[in-house]
């Protein structure tokens, strides 16, 4: 569905460009493959127009056609645009040294992630050298409610904010620790917010421990989260790791101008 523009704004709009971008926005975590008939139906286009637009995006590297099919998935150029954007942001630039230093001090995998709606996106990864490790590639997405970093990113939200954010969203359970309602999520966040960090022990992936703290900008808004994760067999001393994660998050926050 195309947005409605004011009459004086409409003359500046390139409709074909808008339609092409609208095709890209049809893809999401639960919908990685889209057919031409689906594109035509959802954007109210003829099948011929939908195909020509998808074909153009394919030729330019923004879409990739599935073998022997009229269906498409996102191409490498879209993924690189997102990767380059995140790598160029201030929070990632400030966080890179701190994340690698955190990995070196603790010996565990360290990461930075940001929030995109109800999901987190990993934007930095400093992998440990352990054979059993909590290594998470850049670009990986996880549901906020189920992982430590996601909940740390939600520390600044009230229960009403969470209700708005999760309206119409199903909160799937990944273990018996996973909050599956807004009330449960807010209760968990309140408790974790008081201690300054969020933690999962086999709460999302069995056998993996994760501990995360929020990063704030100069206004105090939470803009990222830093975490360490690794196997329960090697990440045993949560107390010392907690202090290291809090220190790393505080260092990046200070670089971003937070004086709290």
N, C-alpha and C positions, 0 to 999 in steps of 0.2 A: 504494500500500500504506500503510494507516494505521499509525502507531506504536502500540505496545502500552503501556498504562498500568497502573500498580499499582492494585489494587482501591480503595484509599482515595483515589486521585487521580481515578478515572474519573467520580465523581459531579460533578466540577467541569467536565468537558469538554462543550462544545457541539458535538455531532457534525456538525450542518449547517454550522456555521462552519468547522470543520476541513476538511470536504469541499470547501467553496468555495475555501478557500486552497489545497487540494491541486490543484485545477484550474489555478490560476495557476502552480504550481510545475512543471507539465508542460511549460511553454514554456521554450525555451533557444535558444542561438545557431543550432544546426542544425535547430531545430524551431519555426518561427515561426507555423505554422498547424496547428490541431488540430481534428478533426471530433468531432461528438457521439458517434458510435460508438467512436472512440478513447478519449474521456473515460470512457465507460461501461465499456469493457474494462479500462482500466488502473486505474481506481478501484473496479472491481467494483460498479458501479451499474447499475440498469436504465436503458434508453435514455430513458425518460420522465423519470426523476429527473435524469439527466445533462443533458437538454435544459432542464429547468426551472431548474437551477442555473446553466447557461451563460447562459440568457435573463436571469436576475436580474442576473448580473454584467455582461451587456451593457447592460441598462437603467440600471445605476448607473455605467457608463462604464469598468468595469475590463476588459471585453472588447469587441471590435468584430467584427461579423459580416461575412464576405466577401459581396459581392453575389451574389444568386441561389444561395446555398450554405447548408449546415448546418455550415459550418466557421467557426472564430473565430481571431482574432489578438488580442494584447494591446492594450488600449485606452489612451487618453492618460492616464487617471487613475493607472494603474499606473506609467507612465513618470514622471509628475510626482511620485509618492510617492518613487521612487528618487532623482530629481533633488533634491527638497527635502531628503531625508535627507543626501545627500552634501554639499549646500551648507551644511548646519547643523553638520557635524562640525568638530572642533577643527583637524584638519590642513588642511582646505580653508579655514577662516577664517584660519589663520595663513599659508597659502600664497598667498592671492589677491594680496596686495601684492607679494610676491616674484616671482611669475610674470609679472605685468604689468611690473614693473621690469626683469626679465630680458629681456622682449621689447623694451622701450624702449632698454636698453643695447646690445643686439646687433642689433636690427632684424629678428630672425628670429621665427618663430612659437614661442611657449613654452607649455608645458602642464604639468599635474600629473595623475598617474593613480594609482590604487590597484589592488590585486590582488583578484580574485574567483576563487578556485580556480586554474585554469591559464590564466586570461585577465586582461588588464588592462582597466580601465574609466577613460576620461578624465573627470575631474571639474572641470578648469579649462582654459580655452582663451583664450589671448591671441594673436590672429591678426596676422601681419605684414601690411604693405601691399604686399608684392611680388606681382606678377601671377602668377608661378610660386611657390607657397608650400606649406609643409607644414601646412596648416590642418586640424585634426582636431576635429570637433564634440564637445561634451560628451555623454557617454553611449556613445560609440564603444567597441567592444570589439575587442581583438586578442589573438592567442595569445602568451602570455608568452615561449615559447621562441624566437619568430621576430623579436621587436622589442627594441630597446635598453632601453626602459623596463621591459619585462617581465623581462628578465634582471637589471636593476638591482634589481628587487623581489625577486629570488630570491637575492641575494648572501648572505643569512644562512642559507641552507640547505646541509646536507651532502649528499653523494651519496645516502645512505640516505633522507634527507628527500625528495629529488627523486624517488627510485624509488617512494616511497609516494604522493607527489602525482600522479605520472604513470602509476600502475598502471591499465592498461586504456585509456589515452588514446593516440590516434595523433598523433604529432608530424609534421604535414605540412611538406613543404619548399616554400619560397616563392622560394628562389634556391639557388645552389650553396654559399652561406654558412650556410644554415639548419641547425642541429643537429637531427638526427632521432632520436637515442637519448639516454637519460639520461646515458650515459658522455660522449657528445659535448657535451651541454649543460653538464654539470658541468665539463668541461675548459675550455670557453669561459668559463663564469662564474668559474672560478678565476683565469684570466688577467685578466679584466676587473676582478675584485674587487681584485686587487693594485694596479691603476692607479687604482681609485676610481670608475670610470665605465664605462659600456657604450656602444658606438657601432655604428651600421649605416651603410654606404655602399652604396646600391642593394641592401641585403640583404633588404628586405621589399617596397618599392615602387621600381621602377627610376627612377634619377635623383634620389631623395630621400636626404638625409643626416639622421641623427638621433643625438643624443648625450644621454645620460641619467645622472643620479646619484641615489642613494637618499636618502630623508629618514628620520630615526630619531626615535623618541620618547624620553622620559626614561629608559626601561629599555634603550635601544639597539636595540629592535626596529625593523625596517624597516616603515614604515607607508604610504609613498608614494614616488613617484619624480618628479623634475622633469626636463624635457627641452626641448631646442630641436630643431626640424626645419625643413628648407627644401630648396629645389632645389640640386643640386650646382653649378649655374651661379652661385649667389650665396653659398652657404655653403662657403667655400673654406678659411678660416683656422681649422682645428679647434683649434689650440693656444690661441688667445685665447678662443674660444667655450667650450672645456673649463673654463677657469678661472672664467668667468662662471657656468656651470652648477653647478660645485662650490661656488661662493660662495653661490648662491641656495639650494641644498640645505642647506648648513651654516647659513644664516640661519634657515630654517624649522625645522631640527632644534633649534637653540638656543632658539627660541620655544617648542618643545614640551618643553623641559627636558633635552635631550641635552647632556652636558658632555664627551663623548669627544674 
